[in-house]
Amino acid sequence: MEARITELEIRLVLQDELLDDLNQIIAQQQQQIDHLQQQMRYLQERSVGPEQSGRSLLDEIPPHY
């Protein structure tokens, strides 16, 4: 009986560690999603702005020319 309790305690600790790892991964992924959304908003605003003034980003000459 004591061996079974010990085994269950070990499994519980391993599950807790796994849960903590998964929570960290989810938090990192959410930060990446937030950053990508911010970049998308920036690019959308940037691409809309020149079109309103009659210019397109495709018309701009790259800096190396």
PEDA-V607106 format. One record per residue. N is the residue number from 1. RES is the residue in three letters. PHI is phi in radians with two decimals (* if undefined). PSI is psi in whole degrees, 0 to 359 (999 if undefined). OMEGA is omega in whole degrees, -180 to 180 (none if undefined). Layout:
<<N	RES	PHI	PSI	OMEGA> <N	RES	PHI	PSI	OMEGA>>
This chain:
<<1	MET	*	319	-179> <2	GLU	-1.16	324	178> <3	ALA	-1.11	321	180> <4	ARG	-1.15	319	179> <5	ILE	-1.12	318	178> <6	THR	-1.07	317	179> <7	GLU	-1.08	317	179> <8	LEU	-1.13	321	178> <9	GLU	-1.12	319	178> <10	ILE	-1.11	315	179> <11	ARG	-1.09	321	179> <12	LEU	-1.11	317	179> <13	VAL	-1.11	317	179> <14	LEU	-1.12	322	178> <15	GLN	-1.17	321	177> <16	ASP	-1.09	318	178> <17	GLU	-1.12	318	179> <18	LEU	-1.10	318	179> <19	LEU	-1.10	318	177> <20	ASP	-1.10	317	178> <21	ASP	-1.07	315	-180> <22	LEU	-1.14	322	177> <23	ASN	-1.10	320	178> <24	GLN	-1.13	319	179> <25	ILE	-1.10	316	179> <26	ILE	-1.10	319	179> <27	ALA	-1.11	318	178> <28	GLN	-1.12	317	179> <29	GLN	-1.12	322	178> <30	GLN	-1.14	321	177> <31	GLN	-1.11	319	178> <32	GLN	-1.12	318	178> <33	ILE	-1.08	314	179> <34	ASP	-1.04	316	180> <35	HIS	-1.12	316	179> <36	LEU	-1.14	322	177> <37	GLN	-1.12	320	178> <38	GLN	-1.10	318	178> <39	GLN	-1.13	319	179> <40	MET	-1.09	316	178> <41	ARG	-1.05	316	179> <42	TYR	-1.06	313	-179> <43	LEU	-1.15	323	178> <44	GLN	-1.14	316	179> <45	GLU	-1.12	321	-179> <46	ARG	-1.19	320	-178> <47	SER	-1.33	332	179> <48	VAL	-1.34	322	-177> <49	GLY	-0.98	304	-179> <50	PRO	-1.12	328	180> <51	GLU	-1.13	326	179> <52	GLN	-1.20	332	-180> <53	SER	-1.61	6	178> <54	GLY	1.62	1	179> <55	ARG	-1.95	156	177> <56	SER	-2.15	151	177> <57	LEU	-1.09	333	179> <58	LEU	-1.19	336	-180> <59	ASP	-1.42	344	-177> <60	GLU	-1.29	144	178> <61	ILE	-1.47	131	177> <62	PRO	-1.04	153	-175> <63	PRO	-1.08	338	-177> <64	HIS	-1.47	359	178> <65	TYR	-1.63	999	none>>
